[in-house]
Amino acid sequence: MIPKGTKLIMIGDSITDCDRVRPFGEGKGDALGNGYVSHINALLESTYPELDVRTINMGISADTTRELRMRWQTDVIDLQPDWVSIMIGINDILRHYNRVHIKECHVSLEEYEQTLEALVVEAKASGVQEVFLMTPFFIESSSDDTLRGMTLQYGAAVKRISERQSTRFIDVQSAFDRHLKHHYSLELAADRVHPTQTGHMIIAREWLKAVGYEWL
């Protein structure tokens, strides 16, 4: 399980962001947003109150690995977390399709893998004890879907980085695929990207499994 007093940063794009209030809860709303980060925090606090884990949501909507690179120092390194969890990539993929003619904003698979690995290396060098790498996902069961195929390629890159850097690996795509054997994709995300609360709980459950979470 998580060591007592762990400071955990969860960072990524809109799926992590989920309307979080920033900075750190100033104003109305929830500093953790209304997605998987909030679910993970609530389950940890309700089941293991003695651990006193501090969870910080640093997701920003629409980010690619390029934007994450630019804010890595301020949003991760400077905050001196014990653990860091990263889920990034769907916007790197989508830019190839929703901004077809703006080639300069396309993030290639090679660039994605190099950038993400560099961020992991920097985090570990700064003293981060555990890094979690979560695959990007596309909630679509058809193996013929172009976006799904590209997402699998970027997810494979995440796995390669995890193996090289000895991080914890969370295959979010596979978790959704198991659910899609029983339910249609639109039940989990109208746009196949931004999950419902059930979808966010699928992500949270997969993350918690990786740390040995058990109901007490």
Secondary structure, 3 states (H helix, E strand, C coil): CCCCCCEEEEEECHHHHCCCCCCCCCCCCCCCCCCHHHHHHHHHHHHCHHHCCEEEECCCCCCCHHHHHHHHHHHCHHHCCCEEEEECCHHHHHHHHHCCCCHHHCCCHHHHHHHHHHHHHHHHHCCCCEEEEECCCCCCCCCCCHHHHHHHHHHHHHHHHHHHHCCEEECHHHHHHHHHCCCCHHHCCCCCCCCCHHHHHHHHHHHHHHCCCCCC
